[in-house]
Amino acid sequence: MPRPTCARCQRPLAHCLCVLIPSVPSRTAVLILQHPSEAGHALNTARLAALGLQRAELWVGERFEALADVLDAHGAGARLLFPGEGAQTLVEPWPQLAQTSLLVVPDGTWRKARKLLYLNPRLAELPRVALPQGLQSRYRVRKAPAEGALSTVEAIVHALSVLDAPLRFDALLRPFEALIEGQIQAMGRETYERNHATRDDSSA
């Protein structure tokens, strides 16, 4: 029998994260386009980001018929968070001439995200912004965390911290951190420190 889950955060009721999910305002609206294969993922940080941001929406699918209307409404203020030729690196201070009113964020593996761009040509036409190199994910339950391989909620926090400076968005990471800690507790601290922890983690 499947375990009962929270209808909002979609976590098992015993591990509901809703009490940790904030309600954070932003100047920039965020539209997350989630590939269906990510919707059932154990982390699904895109959903945490959408729940925690007042001006965020999460759409699940491959083709998005309503996308054109949303992009037309934002005009030159829409940006795609995705690396590529001509992408502006998100570093402070962000130029006022590049003011962003809508940040579109694909959610999926690189291959699935590229598929979303292919199936929705308007996405590929958007001006792109990209995160700076060298960022490290807080997702500690990996044997070899890849540099720059951020979760969706981490990527959004970094992006909005530049676009909407001096506003801060660290509160969005609270449920993400709790999710990671829950995974560590489930596997056992000893197993985690043996297989995943860095030297700094194990000495903390």
WOTA-V976495 format. One record per pair of residues at least 6 apart in sequence whose ideal C-beta (glycine too) atoms are under 7 Angstrom apart, sorted by the first residue. I is the first residue (numbers start at 1). J is the second residue. Records with the same first field share a line. If there is no record, write none. Layout:
I=J / J
//
This chain:
3=12
4=13
5=11 / 12 / 13
6=13 / 16 / 18
8=18 / 51
9=16 / 17 / 18 / 21 / 51
10=44 / 47
11=17
15=182
17=175 / 178 / 179
20=174 / 175 / 178
21=48 / 51 / 52 / 175
22=52 / 171 / 172 / 174
23=54
24=52 / 53 / 54 / 169 / 171 / 172
25=54
26=53 / 54 / 55 / 160 / 164 / 167
27=164
28=100 / 101 / 102 / 103 / 160 / 163 / 164
29=55 / 101 / 102
30=53 / 55 / 56 / 103 / 105 / 156
31=57 / 59 / 70 / 102 / 104
32=46 / 49 / 50 / 56 / 57 / 58 / 105 / 107 / 152
33=59 / 64 / 104 / 106 / 107 / 116
34=46 / 58 / 59 / 60 / 107 / 108
35=62 / 107 / 108 / 112 / 116
36=60 / 61 / 62
37=108 / 112
38=44 / 46 / 107 / 108
39=60
43=151 / 179
45=151 / 152 / 153 / 176
46=58 / 107 / 152
47=58
48=153 / 175 / 176
49=56 / 152 / 153 / 156 / 172
50=56 / 57 / 58
52=172
53=172
62=116 / 119
63=119 / 120
64=120
67=120 / 122
68=122
71=78 / 122
74=101 / 102
77=99 / 100 / 101 / 102
78=101 / 102 / 104 / 126
79=100 / 103 / 104 / 126 / 127 / 128 / 129
80=104 / 123 / 126 / 128
81=103 / 104 / 105 / 129 / 155 / 159
82=106 / 113 / 128
83=130
84=128
86=128
87=128 / 129 / 130
88=98 / 129
89=130 / 132
90=129 / 130 / 131 / 132 / 158 / 159 / 162
91=132 / 162
92=162 / 165
94=162 / 163 / 165
100=163
103=159 / 163
104=123 / 126
105=152 / 155 / 156
106=113 / 116
107=152
108=116
116=123
117=123 / 124
129=159
131=155 / 158 / 159
133=148
134=147
135=148 / 150 / 158
136=145 / 147
137=145 / 149 / 150 / 151 / 154
138=154 / 173 / 177
139=145 / 151 / 180
140=180 / 196 / 201
141=180 / 183 / 184 / 196
142=196
143=195 / 196
151=176
153=172 / 173 / 176
157=169 / 170 / 172 / 173
160=169
161=168 / 169
184=192
193=202
//
